Amino acid sequence: SERSSKSFNFGAYHSLETIYSWMDGLVAAHPNLVTKEQIGTSYEGRPMYVLKFSTGGDKRPAIWVDSGIHSREWVSQATGVWTANQIASDYGTDASLTSLLKTMDIYLLILANPDGYVHSHTSDRMWRKTRSKNPGSMCRGVDPNRNWDAGFGGPGASTNPCSDSYHGPSPHSEIEVKNVVNLVKNHGNFKSFISIHAYSQLLMYPYGYTCTDALHAAELDSVGRSAVQKLSSLHGTTYKVGSICKIIYQASGGSIDWTYNLGIKYSFAFELRDTGRYGFILPANQIIPTASETWLALKDIMEYVRDHSY
Amino acid sequence: EKVFIGDQVIRVNVESEEQILLLRALEQDTYWDLDFWLHPVNTEVPVDIRVPSSSLYAVKDYLRAHNIQFSVMISNLQELLDEEKAEMEENNM
């Protein structure tokens, strides 16, 4: 019954197996819109699947969304599941999304760090990193959001394999990161790259590895503020908007800095809601409100990207 | 499976640059095995720290000694995780 979108409980946290199985159900229910593509395997050999929402064409301009690269941020993956279902069910009924999908594709990587996600379910709920072995250290894992080739190894990343922000031995050393890098480069036509994290209610744009303004900072700021206005309209959740460096801290090797430097102008990262009481242990009854408000912001960004081709 | 019995998450609403520096010093100290959920950045952003039960007394003492105000956001992390797990199992059934 979990395979059916109609009976699946979107207001609950699920295991990797359940989510992967549910993806098959989504594809089966929307065969002309959704495909599940394997982009590689994780360090521990788990498949990594991206859901592709497309109405046809080859390498159309596309929007990338990933969720849960930090495994313990469970509301991110849960939001990814809800969002996938929303895109599929809104196509054909929501005029704006339908028009977007007539000309663009959406790629959604719900589980960006499958090994870490499984580890957070089975062994350590607070696990954040990948699960790769670090030679010469008893500590495992690399922070996959410090592992991208963007100011790699600079401020805001740790050289210590035991740290939760360890950047890894080299850029893209983590297979989970490399799989995404390969897909993005081979595709070559992504216009937007959005990464979903939790928590602390922020919408960020490049850069993180430097506090210098990105070339398009003013435009990205404006797009971000518009998106957050939409988000806040649903439940009144307050967000801050700004560059990673200026509204959190300098952090090198982040995904959206790499994509921005690659030429993907509309690169953003979300930090989803926290009720101020639970941090990473956001109760499951907060999943749907979180995903619903995030969708309004996502849609606003996507519409802007559709209307501002470059 | 790792358990977090008695671990607390404490929230510090930072009031000054001096407090940020003191919290950063705490962050550098690996002895207490602290897990910073939100890092000390500026006075506008709170700092959330998961403190293992074994370090609770010492960490709270450190904060009080430096006149850093804090509140307990999660009083026993394992209780919340148990609730989360029970809810997931129920949902699976």
Interface residues (C-beta under 8 A of the other chain):
Chain A: N9 A12 Y13 H14 T18 T122 S123 D124 R125 M126 C162 D164 S200 I248 Y249 G276 R277 Y278 G279 F280 I281 P283 A284
Chain B: E1 K2 F4 V9 T30 D35 W37 L38 H39 V41 V45 D48 R50 M73 I74 L77 L80 L81 E84 E87 M88 N91 N92
